[in-house]
Amino acid sequence: MARKYSKKASAKVGRAMKKRKAGTLKSGRSGRKVKSRKQAIAIGLSEARAEGMKVPKKRSKKRKSSRKRKSKDSELQTYFVIAGLDPAIAAFPPAARGPRGRSSGCSPREAPADLSWSAASVN
């Protein structure tokens, strides 16, 4: 099976490990002493990568999974249920909807006074 790393890259990592052990290996950005074994290996590999040696690509950062957000309409329906109103009238009349049929984006507490609606105004 073929080598993942070249011999020269292994030598770079070995030199970085020896420097860490001696206490002379410093990180690039802050200039602090490197104490971590993993960080020493990473420094050796990045130096080898910079010189064009055979080293696998860097791993990509893991993404955080984003939480699902409730839509404004479902938040309004919840608000109507909590307030003791009929959720059937939670549907916005066409005048209260924004462009492309979406809600105007204001929460029920911030709703303008002229947008008061009832079951009769929806029909």
C-alpha positions, -999 to 999 in steps of 0.1 A, spaced: 0 0 0 12 35 -8 24 59 19 0 87 29 29 109 40 63 113 23 94 105 43 104 141 43 70 151 58 76 125 86 110 140 93 93 175 96 69 161 121 97 144 140 117 177 142 86 195 154 81 168 181 118 172 193 115 210 194 83 206 215 101 182 239 129 207 242 105 235 248 116 256 218 86 250 195 64 281 192 30 285 175 30 308 145 4 334 153 8 341 190 44 329 194 35 310 226 53 277 235 36 246 222 28 221 249 3 199 231 15 168 212 -13 172 187 -4 208 180 32 199 174 22 173 148 -2 198 132 27 224 130 50 198 114 24 188 89 15 223 79 52 231 74 55 200 52 24 211 33 38 246 27 70 231 12 48 209 -12 56 175 3 31 146 0 7 152 29 -31 146 29 -54 177 27 -65 194 59 -97 181 74 -127 205 69 -142 220 100 -174 202 113 -205 223 109 -229 228 137 -264 216 130 -288 245 129 -320 243 149 -353 244 131 -370 277 135 -408 281 138 -425 301 112 -442 333 122 -476 319 114 -471 289 137 -459 313 164 -491 333 159 -513 302 162 -496 293 194 -502 328 207 -539 326 198 -543 293 216 -525 306 247 -547 338 246 -578 316 245 -588 326 210 -599 304 182 -569 294 161 -591 294 130 -590 332 130 -552 332 133 -550 332 95 -540 367 84 -565 386 62 -549 394 28 -542 431 37 -520 420 67 -498 398 45 -466 412 30 -453 406 -5 -457 370 -20 -483 361 6 -459 361 36 -468 376 69 -457 411 76 -431 399 101 -444 416 132 -452 396 163 -487 397 178 -475 420 205 -461 445 180 -491 443 156 -503 477 146 -537 487 160 -554 490 126 -548 452 119 -574 441 144 -594 413 129 -621 389 139 -639 359 124 -662 382 105 -634 402 88 -616 371 76 -646 359 55 
